[in-house]
Amino acid sequence: MELPTGYITALDVMNRHVNSARPNAPVQVEHPRRALLAPTRQATALALRRLADRIQPRPLPGTPRCS
C-alpha cells in the first residue's frame, strides 16, 4: 500500500455508496447554501452595467430618428 489515505477514502466512499441503496438508509436534509460570491457578482454586474451605459453609442445631435 503506497497510499493508505487513498485506500481509506475508497473504503469510506464504497461503504457510503453501498449503504445508500438500503431502504432504511439514513437521510440527511440538504440545506440550501448561501452563495459566497453573490455580493461580488452583484457589484461586478452593477459596475459593468454602468460602464456599458457610459460607452454605449448615442445618436448624433440633430440627426433625424426613425419612428
N, C-alpha and C positions, 0 to 999 in steps of 0.2 A: 504494500500500500504506500504509494508515494504521496497521495493527497488524502489524508484521513478526514479533512474538513469536507471535501467533496463527497466522500463516502457517507459521512453522517448526514449531510444535506440531502443526498439522494435517497437515503433510507427514510428520512423525515417526509420528503415530498411524496415518496411512494406510499407511505402509510396514510398520509392525508388523502391521497387520490383513492386508495382502496377503501378507506373508511367513509369517504364522502358518498359512496354509492349505496350505503345502507339506508333503509327506511327510517331508522331511529338515529340517524347521524345528527350530531349537534349542529344547531343552526345559529349563526351569528348575524345579528342585524347590521346591515351596512348603512352607516350614516353618511349622508352627503357631505363631502368635504368642501370647505370654502376655497375658492381659487386663490392661490398665494400671489399670483401676479395680476390680479384683477385691477387694483388701483394703478399699477404701472401701465397696463394695457389701456385703461381709460385715459390716462394722462397723455400717452403717446397718440391715441386716436384723436384727442382734442387738439394736440399740437399739429398733427398732420392735417386735420380739417381746417384749422386756421391758416396754415401755410398754403393749402390748396385754394382757399378763398382769396388769399392775398395775391397769388401769382396767376389766378385764373384770368384768361384774356377777356377784355371788355371791348364792346364795340366802340369805334372811334366816335367822338362827339360830332354831331351834325350829320351823321350818315343815316339815311332812311332805314327803318326797320320793316321787315315784312310782318304783316299781321294776319 
